Amino acid sequence: MRYELFIGGRYLKSKRKQAFISLITLISVGGVALGVAALIVVTSVMTGFTHQLTDKILGVYSHLVVLKEGEPFDDYSDVSRELNRIPGVVASTPFIQTQVMLAGADGDMTGAVLRGVDVASAPDVISVKKDMVKGSFEDLDRIQDETPGIILGTELAQKLGVGVGDNLIMLSPTGGEASPFGMTPNMKRFAVVGIFDSGMFEYNGTFAYISLPTAQSFLEVPGAVTGIEVRLADVYKAKDTGKLIRATLSFSYYVLDWMDMNRNLFAALALQKATLFVILTLIIFVAAFNIASTLIMVVMEKNKDIAILSAMGATKGGIMRIFMFEGFVVGAFGTMIGLVLGLGACRLLERYHFIDLDPKIYYFTTLPVQIVASDVAVIIAASLLICLASAVYPAWRASRMDPLDAIRYE
């Protein structure tokens, strides 16, 4: 063992003449541990929130959307076949999307986002079929007494006061007839054949689904769609696949991926995660200052020992390494305690769900947690580097001490 490590270890285990120094050392360890634990918990919660939000969004929306500029999208069958041959594309489905008004049996009215979907291919791209809590997705194709089916989100059905088997009225300005008083909105009766729960309050309160042929007939756009939704094998290769799709199709088509459609939301989440990381790192910096002050007092306490080591031939670099090692061990000990506390807190939050959230605000009912090894590694590395840096100045001062001045009055 190198003598620097041996002496540094003995200094750590030896009893202090001044109990105050030991107290500051314990405070320093606790500060580092608190900072590391807080960073691990916060970054894990932010990562879990982002991943769960991504899963919820990609359940309602697809990974990619192919749209056409300025013209009716009436050749979607040919485009879908072309898309399905592109590497990385798992499935595609046409859709129509517009805004409508819905009126329940009791006269309750609310706005909604209407989506006309192909019953056969939509379940391969979006998760509405898996999200059904009442009724059947296949019943969208059912027309009874000239009344087509409609599927509503749980919150939207509650607003309208309807359930499976009830009727409602849909109003849309698209396809209306002209009258002396202006355009008369298009109206049609629908029967509720199912209710879905996407897990997100916003989507449950605004989305309604009808079959694609019914939407084309109601909106008077026969043979046309808004666009084509695409599901990919790897969601994080959406931009690369989008470029390949644009190169394959003609210039009149353009592609939006899920990151483009939710750019502001995910950018805000990334900024918030980075901001919290910087703010909570300040806790470790405060603890690092305590480590520095502790080492300065240790150097003052051990000045005779330093003088004797210098007289015995210890180099300035060797003396510096003694106190660098001591500061690093204090920081490493606090970091390891914080690692255990942080991972333990994440596991408890993940398993027992102590914190309940309002889904109307946060989209989720419980606090999402996802531990990412790379994030934990960055936190540990940052903590160790900060603690090591805090030991540089006291160690340098120890190495510059004149042995004659230290033992002159001993």
C-alpha positions in Angstrom: 0.0 0.0 0.0 1.3 3.5 -0.8 2.1 5.4 2.3 -0.3 8.2 1.3 -3.2 5.9 1.4 -2.1 4.3 4.7 -1.6 7.7 6.4 -4.8 9.1 4.9 -6.8 6.1 6.2 -5.2 6.4 9.7 -6.3 10.1 9.8 -9.8 9.1 8.9 -10.0 6.5 11.6 -8.1 8.4 14.3 -9.9 10.2 17.1 -10.0 14.0 16.7 -8.6 16.2 19.3 -11.3 18.6 18.4 -14.7 17.0 18.4 -16.0 19.9 16.3 -14.0 18.7 13.3 -15.7 15.3 13.5 -19.1 16.9 13.7 -18.4 18.9 10.5 -17.2 15.8 8.8 -20.5 14.0 9.7 -22.5 17.1 8.4 -20.5 17.0 5.2 -21.2 13.3 4.7 -24.9 13.9 5.4 -25.0 16.9 3.0 -23.5 14.9 0.1 -25.8 12.0 0.9 -28.9 14.3 0.9 -27.9 15.9 -2.4 -27.2 12.6 -4.2 -30.5 11.0 -2.9 -32.5 14.1 -3.9 -31.0 14.1 -7.4 -31.6 10.4 -7.9 -35.3 10.7 -6.8 -36.0 13.8 -8.8 -34.3 12.7 -12.0 -36.1 9.3 -11.7 -39.5 10.9 -11.3 -38.9 13.3 -14.2 -37.7 10.4 -16.4 -40.7 8.3 -15.3 -43.1 11.2 -16.0 -41.6 11.7 -19.5 -41.8 8.0 -20.4 -45.3 7.5 -19.1 -46.4 10.7 -20.9 -44.8 9.4 -24.1 -46.6 6.1 -23.8 -50.0 7.8 -23.2 -49.5 10.2 -26.2 -48.4 7.4 -28.5 -51.5 5.4 -27.4 -53.8 8.1 -28.8 -51.6 9.3 -31.6 -49.3 7.4 -33.9 -45.5 7.6 -34.2 -45.7 9.3 -37.6 -48.5 11.1 -39.6 -48.3 11.5 -43.4 -50.2 14.5 -44.7 -50.8 16.0 -48.1 -50.4 19.7 -48.9 -53.3 21.6 -50.4 -55.2 18.7 -51.9 -57.8 16.1 -50.9 -56.0 13.0 -49.6 -57.9 10.6 -51.9 -55.1 8.2 -52.9 -54.5 7.0 -49.4 -54.8 3.3 -50.2 -51.9 3.4 -52.7 -49.9 5.5 -50.2 -50.5 3.1 -47.4 -49.3 0.2 -49.5 -46.1 2.2 -50.3 -45.6 3.1 -46.6 -45.9 -0.6 -45.5 -43.0 -1.5 -47.7 -40.6 1.0 -46.1 -38.1 -0.5 -43.6 -39.1 0.2 -40.0 -42.8 0.7 -40.7 -45.0 -1.8 -38.8 -48.5 -0.7 -39.8 -50.4 2.3 -41.2 -54.1 3.4 -41.1 -56.0 6.3 -42.7 -57.9 8.7 -40.5 -60.1 11.8 -40.6 -59.9 14.4 -37.8 -62.1 17.5 -37.2 -63.8 19.4 -34.5 -67.5 19.0 -33.8 -70.2 19.7 -31.2 -71.9 16.9 -29.3 -75.3 17.1 -27.6 -76.5 14.5 -25.1 -80.0 13.4 -24.4 -80.5 16.0 -21.7 -79.3 18.8 -23.9 -75.8 19.0 -22.5 -73.4 20.2 -25.2 -69.6 20.2 -25.5 -66.9 20.4 -28.1 -65.0 17.3 -29.1 -62.2 16.2 -31.5 -63.8 13.7 -33.9 -61.6 11.0 -35.4 -62.8 8.8 -38.2 -60.8 5.6 -38.1 -60.6 2.4 -40.1 -61.9 -0.3 -37.8 -59.8 -3.1 -39.4 -56.3 -1.3 -39.4 -56.6 1.3 -36.6 -55.9 -1.2 -33.7 -52.5 -2.0 -35.2 -51.5 1.7 -35.0 -53.2 3.3 -32.0 -54.4 1.8 -28.7 -58.0 2.8 -28.6 -59.2 -0.9 -28.8 -57.0 -1.8 -25.9 -58.3 1.2 -23.9 -61.9 0.2 -24.2 -63.6 -0.1 -20.8 -67.2 -0.6 -22.0 -68.6 -1.8 -25.3 -66.7 -3.0 -28.3 -64.5 -1.3 -30.8 -65.8 -3.4 -33.6 -69.3 -2.0 -33.1 -68.2 1.2 -34.8 -69.1 -0.6 -38.0 -72.6 -1.4 -36.8 -75.4 0.7 -38.1 -78.8 0.1 -36.5 -81.9 1.9 -37.6 -79.7 4.2 -39.7 -77.8 5.3 -36.5 -74.1 4.7 -36.7 -71.9 4.0 -33.7 -69.6 6.3 -31.8 -67.0 5.7 -29.0 -66.4 8.4 -26.4 -63.8 9.0 -23.8 -64.8 8.4 -20.2 -64.8 12.1 -19.2 -66.5 13.1 -22.4 -69.3 10.6 -21.8 -69.7 11.9 -18.3 -70.0 15.5 -19.5 -72.7 14.5 -21.9 -74.4 12.2 -19.4 -74.5 9.3 -21.8 -73.5 5.6 -21.6 -73.3 2.6 -23.9 -76.7 2.3 -25.7 -77.6 5.9 -25.4 -78.0 8.3 -28.4 -76.5 11.7 -29.0 -76.5 14.4 -31.7 -73.4 15.5 -33.6 -73.2 18.9 -35.2 -70.5 20.0 -37.6 -70.2 23.1 -39.9 -68.5 20.9 -42.5 -71.0 19.6 -45.0 -73.8 21.9 -43.9 -76.4 23.3 -46.3 -76.8 27.0 -47.2 -79.8 28.9 -46.0 -81.0 32.5 -46.0 -79.4 32.9 -42.6 -76.1 31.4 -43.5 -74.7 27.8 -43.4 -76.9 25.3 -41.5 -74.7 23.0 -39.5 -74.7 19.3 -40.4 -76.5 17.2 -37.8 -76.7 13.4 -37.3 -77.8 11.0 -34.6 -75.2 8.5 -33.2 -75.5 5.6 -30.8 -72.8 5.2 -28.1 -71.3 1.7 -28.6 -68.3 2.0 -26.4 -66.3 4.1 -23.9 -62.5 4.2 -23.7 -60.0 5.3 -21.0 -56.6 6.4 -22.4 -55.3 7.2 -18.9 -55.0 10.9 -19.7 -57.8 13.3 -18.7 -57.3 15.6 -21.6 -57.8 12.9 -24.2 -60.7 11.2 -22.3 -62.5 14.5 -22.2 -62.1 15.6 -25.9 -61.8 12.5 -28.2 -64.7 10.7 -30.0 -64.3 8.0 -32.6 -66.5 6.9 -35.5 -65.8 4.6 -38.4 -64.0 6.0 -41.4 -66.9 5.5 -44.0 -69.3 7.2 -41.5 -67.0 10.2 -41.1 -66.6 10.5 -44.9 -70.3 10.4 -45.4 -71.1 12.8 -42.5 -68.4 15.3 -43.5 -69.2 14.9 -47.2 -65.7 14.0 -48.2 -66.2 10.7 -50.0 -63.0 8.8 -50.6 -60.8 11.3 -48.8 -59.0 11.4 -45.5 -57.0 13.8 -43.4 -53.9 11.7 -43.4 -52.3 8.4 -42.7 -51.0 7.4 -39.2 -47.9 5.1 -39.1 -46.6 2.9 -36.4 -42.9 2.1 -36.3 -40.8 -0.7 -34.9 -38.6 1.8 -33.0 -40.3 4.9 -31.9 -37.0 6.7 -31.3 -36.1 6.3 -35.0 -39.1 8.4 -36.1 -37.1 11.2 -37.6 -34.9 8.9 -39.7 -37.9 6.9 -40.9 -39.7 10.2 -41.6 -36.8 11.3 -43.9 -37.0 8.0 -45.7 -40.8 8.4 -46.2 -40.3 11.9 -47.6 -37.7 10.6 -50.0 -40.0 7.8 -51.1 -43.2 9.8 -51.6 -43.6 12.8 -53.9 -42.9 16.4 -52.8 -46.6 17.1 -52.1 -46.5 14.9 -49.0 -45.0 15.9 -45.7 -44.4 13.9 -42.5 -44.9 14.9 -38.8 -43.4 12.6 -36.1 -44.6 12.4 -32.5 -41.7 14.6 -31.3 -42.7 17.3 -33.7 -46.4 17.2 -32.7 -45.4 17.5 -29.0 -42.2 19.5 -29.3 -43.2 22.2 -26.7 -44.3 19.7 -24.1 -41.1 17.5 -24.3 -38.8 20.6 -24.5 -40.4 21.9 -21.3 -39.9 18.6 -19.5 -36.3 18.4 -20.6 -35.6 22.0 -19.5 -37.3 21.3 -16.1 -35.2 18.2 -15.6 -32.0 20.0 -16.4 -33.0 22.9 -14.1 -33.8 20.7 -11.2 -30.5 18.9 -11.7 -28.6 22.1 -11.4 -30.5 23.4 -8.4 -30.2 20.2 -6.4 -26.5 19.9 -7.3 -26.1 23.1 -5.2 -26.8 20.9 -2.1 -23.7 18.8 -3.0 -21.7 22.1 -3.5 -22.7 23.2 0.0 -21.5 19.9 1.4 -18.3 20.2 -0.6 -17.5 23.5 1.1 -18.0 21.7 4.4 -15.5 19.1 3.3 -13.0 21.8 2.4 -13.4 23.5 5.7 -13.0 20.2 7.5 -9.8 19.4 5.7 -8.4 22.9 6.4 -8.9 22.4 10.1 -7.4 18.9 9.9 -4.4 20.4 8.2 -4.1 22.9 11.0 -4.4 20.1 13.6 -1.9 17.8 11.8 0.8 20.5 11.1 3.4 18.7 13.3 2.7 15.4 11.5 3.1 17.1 8.2 6.4 18.6 9.3 7.7 15.3 10.4 6.7 13.6 7.1 8.4 16.3 5.2 11.6 15.9 7.3 11.5 12.2 6.6 11.5 12.7 2.9 7.8 12.9 2.0 7.3 14.9 -1.2 4.9 17.8 -1.6 2.9 15.7 -4.0 2.7 12.8 -1.5 1.4 15.1 1.3 -1.1 16.6 -1.1 -2.3 13.1 -2.1 -2.8 12.2 1.6 -5.4 15.0 2.1 -6.9 14.5 -1.4 -7.5 10.9 -0.5 -9.1 11.9 2.8 -11.5 14.4 1.1 -12.3 11.9 -1.6 -13.2 9.2 0.9 -15.5 11.5 2.8 -17.3 12.5 -0.4 -17.4 8.9 -1.6 -18.9 7.7 1.7 -21.6 10.4 1.5 -22.2 9.5 -2.2 -22.7 5.8 -1.5 -25.1 6.6 1.4 -27.0 8.9 -0.9 -27.1 6.3 -3.6 -28.7 3.7 -1.3 -31.2 6.3 0.1 -32.1 7.5 -3.4 -32.6 4.1 -4.9 -34.5 2.9 -1.8 -36.8 5.9 -1.9 -37.4 5.3 -5.7 -38.3 1.7 -5.0 -40.7 2.6 -2.2 -42.4 5.3 -4.4 -42.6 2.8 -7.3 -44.1 0.0 -5.2 -46.4 1.7 -2.6 -47.5 4.9 -4.4 -47.4 7.2 -1.3 -48.2 10.3 -3.4 -51.5 10.7 -5.2 -51.9 13.1 -8.1 -54.9 14.9 -9.6 -55.2 13.4 -13.1 -56.9 16.6 -14.3 -53.6 18.4 -13.8 -50.8 15.8 -14.0 -52.3 13.2 -16.4 -51.5 10.4 -13.9 -53.0 9.2 -10.6 -49.6 8.3 -8.9 -46.1 9.6 -9.1 -44.3 7.8 -11.9 -40.7 6.6 -11.2 -38.2 5.1 -13.7 -34.6 4.6 -12.6 -32.1 5.0 -15.5 -28.6 3.7 -14.9 -26.9 6.4 -17.0 -28.6 9.2 -15.0 -27.5 7.6 -11.7 -24.0 7.2 -13.1 -23.8 10.9 -14.0 -25.0 11.9 -10.5 -22.4 9.7 -8.8 -19.6 10.9 -11.1 -20.6 14.6 -10.6 -20.7 14.1 -6.8 -17.3 12.5 -6.6 -15.7 15.1 -8.8 -17.2 18.0 -6.8 -16.0 16.4 -3.5 -12.5 15.7 -5.0 -12.3 19.3 -6.2 -13.2 20.5 -2.7 -10.1 18.8 -1.3 -7.6 20.4 -3.7 -7.1 23.7 -1.9 -6.6 22.2 1.6 -4.3 19.5 0.2 -2.3 22.2 -1.6 -2.0 24.3 1.5 -0.7 21.2 3.4 1.9 20.5 0.7 3.2 24.1 0.9 3.6 24.1 4.7 7.2 24.8 5.8 8.3 22.0 8.2 10.6 24.4 10.2 7.7 26.8 10.9 5.6 23.8 12.0 8.0 22.4 14.6 9.9 25.5 15.6 7.8 26.0 18.8 7.1 22.3 19.5 
